[in-house]
Amino acid sequence: MLSTAKTPGDKVFAFVKRYLHGKSALTKDIYDVKRENFNKLQNHHVQFFKDLLGDRTITDLHELEKYNQEWMRCVRGYSALALKPKTTGEVSEILKYCNDSNLAVCPHGGNTGLVGGAVPVFDEIVLSAELMNDIIHLDANSGVLVCQAGCVLENLDAIVAEAGLMVPIDLASKGSCHIGGNVATNAGGLKLLRYGNLHGNVLGLEVVKADGTIIDCLSTLKKDNTGFHLKHLFIGSEGTLGFITKVALQCPTRPKSVNVAFLGLNNFDKVLKTFKEAKHDLGEILSAFEVMDTATIEFMKEKLDISSPIGKYPFYLVIETSGSREEHDAEKLNFFLQSCLEQNIVSDGIMATETHKVNAIWSIRERVPDGFRKCGHLFCYDISLPLENYYLLVEDMTKHMGNMAIRVFGLGHMGDSNLHIQIEVEEFSRDLKNYIEPYIFQRTKQLKGSISAEHGMGFLKAKYLDFARPSSNVQMMKDLKRILDPKGIMNPYKVFPW
Amino acid sequence: MLSTAKTPGDKVFAFVKRYLHGKSALTKDIYDVKRENFNKLQNHHVQFFKDLLGDRTITDLHELEKYNQEWMRCVRGYSALALKPKTTGEVSEILKYCNDSNLAVCPHGGNTGLVGGAVPVFDEIVLSAELMNDIIHLDANSGVLVCQAGCVLENLDAIVAEAGLMVPIDLASKGSCHIGGNVATNAGGLKLLRYGNLHGNVLGLEVVKADGTIIDCLSTLKKDNTGFHLKHLFIGSEGTLGFITKVALQCPTRPKSVNVAFLGLNNFDKVLKTFKEAKHDLGEILSAFEVMDTATIEFMKEKLDISSPIGKYPFYLVIETSGSREEHDAEKLNFFLQSCLEQNIVSDGIMATETHKVNAIWSIRERVPDGFRKCGHLFCYDISLPLENYYLLVEDMTKHMGNMAIRVFGLGHMGDSNLHIQIEVEEFSRDLKNYIEPYIFQRTKQLKGSISAEHGMGFLKAKYLDFARPSSNVQMMKDLKRILDPKGIMNPYKVFPW
């Protein structure tokens, strides 16, 4: 049985969640994590970096705050040094020095990863990519963009848009996330359904290993079968195998027509049928298929006063099409909607073709995270599940929580089998957390899902690695880590259990 | 200057090319390659395998021929043993035994790789996937297919077609290549332009390492960010890091409408412009963009009596569209063709929508390899080049060869920057080969291309690895090989220089 008594740790956690009112507690004081035997930063170390980078060596405590604190304020380190290199050469010198001096390093991109992967846990030196934001080359013919890793995703999209292209990834955090961070975490997002994942879209990478060696896999070719495909090892390794310095990206043609539909449905079986219909009728123009349950919409009404533009239904869908011919796309979407209504799969819906209306519909889905900040506490999980089991987990967790939760709600990139499940409670307690985890992960495993669909393991999920992966698989990961980073200086306490 | 005198080795080579009339010479007698210090096969080894596999242990010399000889007959080993496991467990036991006994192993799929990667160079034990051809699961909702590695590509496509899906890869050799071999060599093919590469489409793999350890990365989820993305290390590693036993594949919706156009153009600049127009006008329905030069068409006329259905032009294009609505696709393609003709980019063309006509146009492109067998000798190269340099290499090689070649011709998957360049000569000579190589690879490198776009390094290109890759990159490959296959038993003499 769950104990409702509060432990001393709960006070710390309660403090953590009050991120709007000040700094959160240090991660080391909350979690049972032990600092590994890295050297502590000394003045002569700092002097080396000052000689190398000048005023791009950050030691001011106030300025260091943004590097130490995770965006959701759930992880906080106390690094006394952040470095802002501009070139691959500088990154190489920094890492070589850190490796030789046994100093731990925390790669830092846009700090939008949500699992504490991009901030230090203790006093790791922060290595920020923020000044590595040069566009190196854009080939409009082949759609190949080469840039430094610190470029902000939205900026890249604006640049390639001028050549009639788009970046093949779209995230709610596009205004601040870095392309290098996207690659390091194998970020997914809203349009993976249409444009595929980063393993398919990243043509090349330049990476600096822990010892400062520059690994040049910066191919700009769609086909290049000369030896092992090394770049993929760094995609999704969350900065634990190397620091990504440059990215070559395949950019597809920018669609000329974008339409969105917002639909209401009476049960999840109908949601599944609608997905099948959408793939059939919309085929090549289907670019997003997002689901929200009725509890999500209630949550949005309560926290942000955003209402559904249609009546109340157990499930809602946001379906987007992107294509090259407006009239063809509208015809396909109309046919699809008509067919769904006639078959009584979809109960009601609206459709938008004008940009501001499209954006208005999308905002119902995209502003969900804004509501999070207005909660007592929200336990958030990022799960993949086979479609036939997709909503079972929400039903299961609702039952599991009983009246211990205000509400349990599910939404997500259903087109990619990706479910974001949220458990809203009055207040955080460690017992509550223990009641939810690992139960939710065990159920996910039973339902043949993944406990991290797109956010990665970071710090927060790292201790579940052995649970998520077969042992031979984890052993191979350890072998690779040992080869690429023998001293373990790259992003310690992340991905691997601490 | 090139010497035209023949060396003794030339006689051997001349014999090699007469593959239609008998066995080719042994690779060990032609190339300066030395057998590594593996154990030689003994009776008690064979007995172990007979006990394990029964009559799936092949020792009959006649039967062994097909495993020893490369499809193009350019590489030939003399293995005395081929094994045909049916299960992952059997593969694991075989590899564990081979590793313990220091016996080299050559993984063997459909033997269609063209660079000698799938046949033994000396006496390596052949490990064939041909009996590992079970379909394990097909989820029509999510489009996920899970199967054993020895399934033939065309068979898989027929099976998923029943569920309205298609396999996301299409090759001329689809009737005999295995999906495991496709994955092991990161095969590209005709429709990569539309459906992306295997790194994007393979959801999961099961692989057996050299020591028999089974690595289970057989995820069936599109998003799974729990730890390193190990499967990608095996994609394109050509059987040197492990033996792929199972594959989970993302299958897209099968198009309901396929159209093809065959166009004539007056110069390569217009070919480039047409590609840009095609991406713009055809957008999401563009599924293939193939180029052939006039020498290719002359070659086809001479060898196979296949003529262009339009007049004579310096360049020809085969453009395919695949979509979900016949009338929309036809309208887009008509608009595109009209626009190209009006702008005088394209000089002439025909279009086909009926299946038999579509196939007839495709056969002009797809039967090119059949012509190869009717040549004196053909030096074939599989190159990637940035589009602005795409055809320069053909012009350059034409000049380089002068009257030493009958003709030099270029064709390929231009939509993916992939050029197949062929040099037709009267007769093979080693001097001629030395005159062409490494010159052609040097020029490819100068033009920022890749010396192996889709065929891989296999045996034939392995010695150019150091040329194709930066040294830090090759070092990392060696580190990975050492970790995954410390004794080097997996496909020796392949990928790495011998």
Interface residues (C-beta under 8 A of the other chain):
Chain A: D139 A140 N141 S142 G143 G164 T185 N186 G188 L192 G196 N197 H199 G200 N201 K209 T213 I214 I215 D216 C217 S219 T220 L221 K222 K223 D224 N225 T226 G227 F228 H229 L230 H232 L233 I235 G236 S237 L241 T253 P255 K256 L272 F275 K276 K279 H280 D281 L282 G283 E284 I285 S322 G323 S324 R325 H328 E331 K332 S384 L385 P386 L387 E388 H413 D416 S417 N418 K448 G449 S450 I451 S452 A453 E454 H455 G456 M457 K461 Y464 L465 A468 R469 P470 S472 N473 V474 M476 M477 D479 L480 I483 L484 V495
Chain B: D139 A140 N141 S142 G143 G164 T185 N186 G188 L192 G196 N197 H199 G200 N201 T213 I214 I215 D216 C217 S219 T220 L221 K222 K223 D224 N225 T226 G227 F228 H229 L230 H232 L233 I235 G236 S237 L241 T253 P255 K256 L272 F275 K276 K279 H280 D281 L282 G283 E284 I285 S322 G323 S324 R325 H328 E331 K332 S384 L385 P386 L387 E388 H413 D416 S417 N418 K448 G449 S450 I451 S452 A453 E454 H455 G456 M457 K461 Y464 L465 A468 R469 P470 S472 N473 V474 Q475 M476 M477 D479 L480 I483 L484 V495
